[in-house]
Every structure is written in structure tokens, then in C-alpha cells.
Amino acid sequence: MKKILFILISIPFLFLVACTGEEKEIYSGNSNERLTEEEEACRKDLQGAENGWIMEYFPDTSLYGGYQLIVSFDEDGMATFSAEKAVSGDNTRKESGMYTLKHENGILLAFDTYNKIFHKFSDPQSDGVGFGGDYEFYIMEHNSSQIILKGKKTNQRIEMRKLSSDISWSEYLSGIDKMASLVDTKYLDMLLNGESISMLAKSSSARCFNLSYTVNDKVETKLMSFILTADGAKCANPVTIGGTTIESLKWDDAERKLVFKDDKNTIEIGTLPINRIFNQTTDTWYFANKRSSTRFRQLWNSMVYIMNNDFATTFNDFYLGLYTNPFEPETSLQAILAVCKENIGSVYTTQYEVVEGTDDRIRILWKGYAMSAQYYYKSYEPIISFLTKESENEFIIEADNNIYPQEIKFTKVSNPNHWFIISTKQEAH
């Protein structure tokens, strides 16, 4: 009996000894040592890309698209960045700053000192927020050819790929900039098998859109955030439209569109025609009267003369833009706005009407008065009639570009000798 009892008591101790030995073998070394080893492995991979890393950076996929940067890491703790023109303004420009690897619930890569290119995404702008991006990232995965980061603040996924040694930084980025010159605008149009899908830009930075379309009498909405590549665009997350899931689109040079095709559907994205762009614009457009037709300049000079002499005030400016009624702040109207030297404003509300079946024709319709407009109408009537007189208010419009137009010429269909130019930049009169 004593032998049996001794054996029963001894068995648990044998298991304890066996388990204790196994644990010791698996978890040799403390957690700090393991983190240090992982840090060195991360550092080796970061510094091992002799021509740097392509970084696909999404500051916030719910508001913005992505941007391509290139970064290299040296042994002295310096990170050097370059980026596409949308970020840097010049794809040959380079900016450097310090980087560190830290232990903080894993390995944290931090870009500690200010870098004009990279910190554009995390800098607070005039709104106090800016892009709301990160400058500290957890290293989630890494090897000698790919590194996956996660933003400490936003949790956004950032992918870095090793840049081939046979291509220069500016050469790679120029491919992105060329694509940007074709489609990097908030004025985009999507077609699903020829049917229009509304694309509403989430911000002026473009590359992120709310999509809206109707399926079986039901309106569906999707979010599409993408980054430009040398041959098209890549979505931050797959987007399913009409039963088709899109991960990327390729540029079709013949169609001048981004295109995705499968066995069932064709999806195309291209820039809007200029008349639809102008109909959607929220910009302020100043009249370039000195560069407009003789007839327009005559009417302009008449307006200024009447204002100065009949109303004993100095004319300041005259432009097209949006007017918000202070009593209905949720509503904005297209309008012709005039301002005197004393900042007395006159508002003449209008409506732009796209001429159906055309890409370059628009009508300017007269709607009414606001503020002190009726009192000063005698002065402004020559120009307003030129713009809105029925049967003479249809114009052919030409822009300097269809990506972000900065200048547009309006030519009367009824008389091609009568034309005017508007610009987003204010000019001397």
C-alpha cells in the first residue's frame, strides 16, 4: 500500500519536471532579447535595399487616395524620401530626416525629425488636421523584398516593395506623374457596361470617391480609394460593383480611360467633358477682360464707367462663383458676383445648363437678384446681358486642361467674334 501511495504521489512531480524542461527549451532568452533580435532583423531589411523602397502610402482610405513615395534607409539613421509630383512638386527633389526603431508592443518604425516630403501627410494644415496621416508605424511583416507597416494612429496598412536597381527614382516616379496627368482629378466619370455611375470626390485631393448607382430600383453606394501606378490604378481595398470585384484598372490609351474587364462586365473611368466639369465647379472664376474679345472689353469699360460716374463708387471686381444665402446656408447658387471698392456686393444668380449631346457647349441662364444687385443693375446690365440674353447665351467652352482647369474660354455660338476668358487667378483690369 505504501509503495502504491509513493508511486501516485511521485507521478505529478515527474510530469512537472518534464514540462519545466520543455518550457525552458522553447523559450530560451527573455523578451527584450527577442525584440532586440527582431529589431536587428528589421534594420537589416530596411537598409538592405540598395536602391530604396517603393512606399504606397494611404493617409486615410475613407477620405483620401494613396500616393507613391520612394525611401531609403542608411546606417547612420537617416531616411531619404522622394515622391510623385502630387506630393513633392518635383519628382527629382529629395528630403532627408532621422528614423529610429523602437520597442513598443512590437517594433515601431518612427520618422522622428521633420521631412518636408513625408511629413506632408501628418502635418496639421489650416484646418488643424491636414491629411491626418502617421509618422510612426508598426512593422507587421518584413523580408528582403517586401515590408508591411501599420500606422500607429490610423491603423492604415502601408506596403513597401524593394525598388529594382536598374531604374532611377525620378524615372520610376515619372511613370506615376504621367498617369496623374491623365486622370488625377476630382472630375471623373465611371461607366458600367455603358451606364453612368456617379463619382463624387471625397476631397479636393481626389483619388477617393463615393460611387452611387441603381440596381433593381435600389440605390447602392460604395467607397473607392485608389493609388496611381505607371500603367493604371490600384484600389486600397477591393470594390464590388454590379457583381464584379475590382482590385485594379489598366490605362487604355486608345480609349483614354482606366478600364477593367471580366467575362460579364466592363468598367471604365475617364475625365468628364469640360461642359460637365464647369457645371460642377465650386471654384471662383475671375474675368480676364484684357484678354477677351473687343466687344467684351467695350461692355466691361462701359460697366466701369457707369459705376464710377452714376454711382460715385469705384468698381473692384466681377467674377463667377457660388453664392450662399445667409438665410439658407445649406444652399449654394451659381452666380455672377460684383464687388465695389467699399466692399458693397451685388449678386446676380444664374444657372449653367449643359447642352445635351455635346462635350463643349453650355448655356448661362439668368435667375434673379440678391443683396444690393437690383440697385446697381444699371451698371452691370451690359455684361449680364452679354452672358445671359436668351438665344445668345449658348457658348462653346475650351479649357487649358480637363484635369484641373485653370483657364476657360467662352465663345458665343451666335457670334464667334464675341468671347471672353475666365481664370482661377485674379488679373489686373
Buried (B, 14 or more C-beta within 10 A) or exposed (E): EEEEEEEEEEEEEEEEEEEEEEEEEEEEEEEEEEBBEBBEBBBEBBEEBEBBBBBBBBBBBEBBBBBBBBBBBEEEBEBBBBBBBBBBEEBEBBBBBBBEBEEEEBBBBBBBBEBBBBBBBBBEEEEEEBBBBBBBBBBEEBEEEEBBBBBBEBEBBBBBEBBEEEEEBBEBBBBBBEBBEBBBBBBBBBBBEEEEBBBEBBBEBBBBBEBBBEEEEEEBEBBBBBBBBBBBBBBBEEBEBBEBEBEBBEBBEEEEBBBBEEEEBEBBBBBBBBBBBBBBBEBBBBBBBEBBBEBBBEBBEBBBEBBBEEBEBEBBBBBBBEBEBEEEEEEEBBBBBBBBEEEBBBBBBBBBBBBEEEEBBBBBBBBEBBBBBEEBBEBBBBBBBBBBEEEBBBBBBBBEEBBBBBBBBBBBBEEEEBBBBBBBEEEEB
